[in-house]
Amino acid sequence: MTQHKYLLNENQIPTQWYNIVPDLPAPPPPALHPGTREPAGPEDFAPLFPMELIKQEVSQDRYIDIPGGVLDIYKIWRPSPLFRAHRLEKLLDTPAKIFYKYEGVSPAGSHKPNTAVPQAFYNAQEGVRKLTTETGAGQWGSSLSFACAQFDLECEVWQVAASYRAKPYRKTMMEIWGATVHPSPSELTEYGQSLLAENPDHTGSLGIAISEAVAMAAPHDDVRYALGSVLNHVLMHQTIIGEEALLQMQMASETPDVLVGCTGGGSNFGGLSFPFLREKMKGNMNPTIRCVEPAACPSLTKGEYRYDFGDSAGMTPLMKLHTLGHSFVPDPIHAGGLRYHGMSPLVSHIYELGLVEAESIGQSECFNGALQFARTEGIVPAPEPTHAIAAAIREALRAKESGEETVILTALCGHGHLDLASYESFLAGQMIDHDLSESSIAEAMKTVPVV
Ligand SMILES: *Cc1c(COP(=O)(O)O)cnc(C)c1O
């Protein structure tokens, strides 16, 4: 009998996150203070993050225990299922075996609660009253709103204005969990006011929303900021995905030949792939591991590896990462998410070390793949993981040509129930693959400081 899903019992839930840093052949470059350009110390991060997360950000411990209070909430949806995509394989007529780890079973519909819950937990433990954050498509804002509700924290979200207008149900979802939501740019910060003075219809960007959320947290002792991707501690919290997937691939008696994951800031990719990369570095398996990014926002494949800011206003510490320039704004017609100007410093470093590969894919190919997936496997993917699906389909078609039984593993990191407008435009034939403007990257790169 063919098996479709591989399920772990609740008592098999991993009880530690994996920190890949001590296993790397070279340490990642430090973050720098934006003023002095010296390595940033804990005191530089203290206005924004609780001490436990600052410790995790620079930890050299290979494993960190997941607190019981976090595991209790993880158990609302974890362990998450691993599926074998038999029906998609049949449609593609491929000898490849396609496995996907599904994170859309969380309350917010994506992998983001895996880090939202511990972030809210540590903040609550340290007496914080309120968290501020940004959200683009709305997945992170929803996840943090849900997590804050679990620990009686207030939550205030700056949502990129274009998305705020296009996705009213994400806002409602955040409000259901008790959060307050503002469009960004907003009149609440000086930076927002200055942008609205130039252009009252400003559509916003993730970098701008980060600047606003940071500005609203930093001056207050009992308010902190939370970031849903990019940082080391975020990627570490997400490794629960890969630790579970390792156990589930064992249940299926398979090891992956190829692992592909979509990368915006790098967290679902790092979460799935780092435990497999650990096993690869130990010589236990040898998968090709590849990041997949949108052709419209290709930070790894077209960006430069340099020190840059995490936000548009240049308020955050400088991080060495693959960047398109902190003022880069992807073309609004790009509907597939993953619109951040930079890649996580840790994924950037690992890419520079040659431990992972990267490719970019245009949005029509992604949405075509998503339709093939939805019509066979049933689940409607969020726009972001359509990149991972398109890459998995590319691999499966390669396997068809070579006749090899390639084992492919990917993450379906969220469902697309609140992103149907992108599908609507694709189905109406209105989605185009615009040419990435090299000049807009060159323009944005001019704003990157010389370090
Ligand atoms: C936020 C989000 C992403 C992009 O973030 P990563 O840190 O690259 O994972 C991808 N997929 C979904 C469903 C998201 O919500």
Ligand as a Chemical Component Dictionary entry (heavy atoms), coordinates in Angstrom:
data_LIG
# 
_chem_comp.id                   LIG 
_chem_comp.type                 NON-POLYMER 
_chem_comp.pdbx_formal_charge   0 
_chem_comp.three_letter_code    LIG 
# 
loop_
_chem_comp_atom.comp_id 
_chem_comp_atom.atom_id 
_chem_comp_atom.alt_atom_id 
_chem_comp_atom.type_symbol 
_chem_comp_atom.charge 
_chem_comp_atom.model_Cartn_x 
_chem_comp_atom.model_Cartn_y 
_chem_comp_atom.model_Cartn_z 
_chem_comp_atom.pdbx_ordinal 
LIG C1 C1 C 0 7.331  35.028 5.345 1  
LIG C2 C2 C 0 7.160  33.892 4.458 2  
LIG C3 C3 C 0 8.199  33.491 3.599 3  
LIG C4 C4 C 0 9.494  34.229 3.466 4  
LIG O1 O1 O 0 10.297 34.219 4.590 5  
LIG P1 P1 P 0 11.507 33.236 4.820 6  
LIG O2 O2 O 0 12.171 33.801 6.005 7  
LIG O3 O3 O 0 12.385 33.271 3.594 8  
LIG O4 O4 O 0 10.928 31.887 5.057 9  
LIG C5 C5 C 0 8.000  32.393 2.819 10 
LIG N1 N1 N 0 6.839  31.724 2.853 11 
LIG C6 C6 C 0 5.822  32.063 3.659 12 
LIG C7 C7 C 0 4.569  31.241 3.642 13 
LIG C8 C8 C 0 5.954  33.155 4.491 14 
LIG O5 O5 O 0 4.950  33.495 5.295 15 
# 
loop_
_chem_comp_bond.comp_id 
_chem_comp_bond.atom_id_1 
_chem_comp_bond.atom_id_2 
_chem_comp_bond.value_order 
_chem_comp_bond.pdbx_ordinal 
LIG C1 C2 SING 1  
LIG C2 C3 SING 2  
LIG C2 C8 DOUB 3  
LIG C3 C4 SING 4  
LIG C3 C5 DOUB 5  
LIG C4 O1 SING 6  
LIG O1 P1 SING 7  
LIG P1 O2 DOUB 8  
LIG P1 O3 SING 9  
LIG P1 O4 SING 10 
LIG C5 N1 SING 11 
LIG N1 C6 DOUB 12 
LIG C6 C7 SING 13 
LIG C6 C8 SING 14 
LIG C8 O5 SING 15 
# 
